[in-house]
């Protein structure tokens, strides 16, 4: 028995795979799993498969295709992106489709040669149109959205855009459309995906959206390669959300994130958060020992400040804070201020180390760090509240 395919738009069906149990995507936690979406585009004369899947999901892909047709009869495979979650299964898919021509962007062709031991495929670009018979494929190379090889594919007759990772979310579900699982959840997952994967290339993403809008391509369906598909009114909402995120819009909000050894930095963090809240500024507090990095980063995306805390161990910060700083150096949240705090015993050093790393990443640091020895006294807790309030006032000035 074949697994079911799902109609997406006129002549286009979803034939991808659902990864219910994925919990880590190169360091970005994915508590809801993900999907590897692939699409069958059927014309009168030819059938194209747009995107493939991770190696271990090839059988699921072929099973869903078999719900519609014999995979061996497919004429064309389009590779929008060569990253292994979409393309590691390419050779196995090609083996099941021996007559299929394979196309990718010029950058994709170069990458496929390297990824797949000399495998040579054909290049397509913005000037190319492939006619399947009543259905045409057009291509828009999108270098650095988010790899050099990235490409969008568009089916004009079905008003359907297949943009691979753009507009995607990590979410495993039996439903295929955003309006079926709920727009609030879908947009939340879209934002979390953007914060943890696309934030460092926000300018390129903004240009990509602009390019699609300027192309005059009519959009009734936007079908990414992860998560749910956007259709109808949801398309305007997702483009608007991308506009806010790529513009790095923030609000009067501060993230307090910390790690603690014996509880003193935890007590300080709570006092600091209390001081922020007392000024009427939104605050979220995360103990990094029990928090998902991806959630912290989502909250940081629309915040104006990060207050980072660690006690001193071996003259430096705790490893969880060091690890998060390394993560932040990759996602590069723009235009934010930061401050550091922490408790120490016989020797300090953590805040100095954190300050250096935050400045290196690009945070502005308008105020001195807050440190205290051993367990904080009542006076020191009051000083911590005032330190938090000071950041809240600075954040308000930047509204």
N, C-alpha and C positions, 0 to 999 in steps of 0.2 A: 504494500500500500504506500502510495506517495504521500509526503507531507503536503499540506495545502499551500497553494499560492494565493495571493490576495490582490484583486484589481486595485490599481492606483488611479489611473485615468484611462482615457480611450486608447486601447491597444498597448497599455503598459501595465505590467504586473510585478508585484514584489515577490522575489524568490530567494530572499536572504536567509540569515540564520540568527537565532536568538541565543545569546550567551548569558543564561540565567545566573550563573555562578561566578562570573568575573568580579573580583573585589579589588583588584589593583591594576591600574593602567599606567605603566611606567611611573609609579610613585603617587599617582592621583587615585585616591580611594573611590571605588565605584560600588557603593552599597546596593544600588539598584541593578547591577549588571549592565549589559549593553546589548546592542544588536550589530550585526554586520550586514547592512542592507545591500542587496543587488537587485537589478531591475531588468526584466525582459521587455524589449520593445519590438512589437510585431508589425511588420509592414506586409503588403500583399506579395512581395517578392523575396524579402529577406527578414531574418530575425536577428536582433542584436542583444547581447547580454552586456549590460553596463555595470561594471565593477564585479569583483569576485569576493572571496572571503578568506579568513584565516585557515591555514592548512587543515586543522582538525575539524573544520565545519564544511569541508567540500562535499561530503556525502549528503549533508542536509540541504545544501544548495542544489545539488543534482536531483535530489528527491523532489524538491519543490518545483524545479523546472519540469520534471517528469509528470507533474500534475497537469501540465499544459501540453507538452510536446516531448519528443525524443531529444535529449541534449545533443545527440550526434548530428541533428539537423540544423543546429545554430550556425549562422554564417559569419558572425562578427562578434568579437569581444572588445569592449572599450575599457581601457584602464585609465580612470580619472586620477589615480594616486597610487604610488608604489609602496607605501608603508605596509609592513607585513600584516597588520590587522585586516587589510583589504586585499592584499596581493600575494601573500605567501603561498596561497593555494593555486596560483596561476598555472603552473605546469600540470598539476593534477586535473584542473578544469580543462585545459587545452587537450589533454589526453582523451577526455570524454567528448571533445568537440573537434575531431581531427581535421575538419574542413574549414574551420573558422579562421578568418583573418583577424589579427590582433593589432589594435591601434592604441597609441598613447601620445601625449605631448612630446615635443622634442626632448625635453628634460626627462620625461618618463621613459623614452626609448633608451637613453643613456643609463638610467638607473636600472632598468630591467636587465640590460646586459650584465651589470655588476651583481645584481641580486640573484639572477637566475643563470649564472654560469654561461654567459655568452649568448643567451637567447636573444635573437634579433626580431624586433617587431616594427611596424610602420608608424611613421610620425604623422600626426594631423595637427592643424592649427586653425586660427580664426578664419582663414580663407576657404577652408574645406567644408563641404556639405556631402554627407553620405545619404543617398536616397534608398530607403528600404521598400519603396512602393507605397505611396500615400502617407508615409511617415519619413521625415528627414531628420538627421542628426546634425546639429551644429555644435561647434566647439569654441570654448573661450579659455585659453591658457591663463592660469592664475598663479604665476610664480610667487612663492613665499606666502601662499594662503592654503596651507601653511608650510609646504615643502616646495623646492624649486620645480618639481614635476607637476604640481597640482593643476587640475583642469576641471572646468564645468562642461557638462553636456546638456544640450537643450533640444527638446522635441516640439517644434513649432505647432504642428497640427493638434497636439494634445495639450499645448500651453503648459508644458511640464519641464521644470528645471531639475537636473540631477547634479548637485554641486558637491558631491562627496562630503568632506568633513565640515564644510561651511553649513551653518544652521543646524548642526547636529547636537545631540545630547547623549549621555550614557544612561540608558534606561531600557531594561528588558521588560517587555510586556507582550501579551497576546494581541492587544489592539495595535493597529498600525498608524492611526491618525491622532494628532494632538487634540482635536476636539472630542475624540472618544475617551481618552484618558483624563482629560480636563486641562484647560488652558493654564490654570495657575501652576499646576505641577509641571507641565511641559515648559513653560517660560522659566520656572525656577531651575529646572535641569539645564535648559539652554544657557542661563546665566552662569551656572556652576561650571559648565563645560568651557564657556568663554573665559571665565576668570582663571581657570587652571591650565588651559591649553593655548587660547588665542590672544590673551591679553598682551603679551609682548609684541604681537604683530598687529595691534589695533589699527594703525594707520593703513597698513596694506588691506586689512579686512574692510575698512571704510571705503577705500578706493574700489575694492571688488564689488561691494554693494552698489556703489555709484555707477560702476561700469555696467552692471546688469540693468539698473534703472535706465541709464542712457541708451542702452542697446535697443530699447523699444520692444524687447521680448515681452510678450504678454504672459502673465503668470497666474495660473489657476491652481497649480500644485508645485510645491517645492519639496523634493524628496531627497533628503540627505542620506549619508551612508551609516549614520549611527542614530538610534532612537526613533522617534515618531516623525511622521510626515505632516507637513503644513499644507492646508488647502483653504480656499475661500477667504473669509475674513481673517483667518489666522495668519495669512501671509503679511498683511499690513501690520499686524501686531508684532510679528517676529522681525520685520525690517525696522520697525520703530524701536524695538528693544535693542537691536544691533546698533542703531544710531546713538542711543543713550550710552551704550557700553563703549563704543569706539570713540565717543567724545569724552570719555573718562569722567562722566558726570558723577559728582559726589554729593553727600548731604552732611548735615550736622551730626556726625557719628564718629565714635572712637572704638577701636578694637583693643582690648587689653588681653595679651596672651603671655603665658608664663609657664615655667616649670619650677618645681620646688623640691627640697630635700627633706627638711624637718618641719615644714609648715610655715616658716616665717615669711617666705616670699609669697605664699598663698594668702596669708593675712594681709600683707601689704597690697597685693593685687585687689583684694576686696575693698580695702579702704580707698584705694585710688579710683576704682570704678564708682564707689559711692560719691566721691568728690566730683567726678565727671557728671554723674546723674543729678547731683544737687544743683548744678548749673543749668539744668534743663537740656543737656546734650544726651543723645542716644548713646548707649554703651553696651557692648557685648563682651563677655568675659570667657576666656578659654584656658583651661589647664591642658597644656600640650601632651601630657601623659595619657589623657583619655579623650582627646579631641581629634576629629578628622581634619587633616591638613587642608583638604579640598573645601571643607565648610568654612574654616577660618579664612581662607583666601577669598571665597565668595563674599563673606562679610567685609573683608578688607577692601574689595573692589570699589564699593560705593561709600567707603569711609574716608575721612580726611586725615586720620592719624592712627598710628600703631604704637601702643605702649608695650614694650617687651621686657619681661622680667626673668631673672635667673639668679640663684644663689651662686657663690663662687666655689668651684671645685677644682683643685689642682691649678689655682691661679687663673682660671678661666670660666667660661659659661658651661652649663650642662649640655650634653650632646643633643638633646631634643631641640633646644633652641638653636644650636649651631646647625642642625639639620634643616630647621625651618628657614633659617637665613640663607642657606644654600638653595633651598627651593625658591625663595623669593628672588634670589639673584637671577633665576631663570625666567620667572613670570614678570619681573620688573614692573610692579605697580607704579604708575606715573603720578607725579605731583602730590606726594604725601609727606607729612611731617612724622617724626618719630621721637620717642623718648625711651630711656631705659631705667630700670630699677632693679633692686635686689637686696637680699640680706647676705652678710658674710660672717665668717667666724674669725679665725686668727689672721686671715689674709684676704684682701679684696682683689678685684681684677676682672670680674665678669662684665660689669657695665662698660668698662673701658674697651674691652674686646668687642662687645655688641655694638657700641658706638662706632667703632672703626668699620665694622662690617656694614652697618646700615648706611653710613656715609658713602661707602664704596658702591653700594647698590643704587644709590641715588636719592635716599631720603634726606629731607631737610631736618635739622635738629635745633629747634629754636631755644630749648631750655636745657639746663644742666641735668645730669642723671640724678636719681634719688637712691642713695644707699644707706643702710644702717647695719649695725653690728648685732649679731645674735637675734633674740626674739624682740620684736618692736614693743616699745613702751607706749603708754597712752598718748604721750606727747608726740612720739614719732608717728603714731597712726594718724594723729591730727595733721601732722606735717605732710603725710602721704596723701590725705584727702585734699589738702590745699594744693599739693603738686598736681593731682589729677584735675582739680578745678582750674588751675592755671592753663592746662592744655585745652580744657573745654572752652575757656575764654579765647584762646588763640585760634581755635577751630572756628568759633563764631565770627571772628574778625575776617575770616576768609570766605564767608558765605557769598 
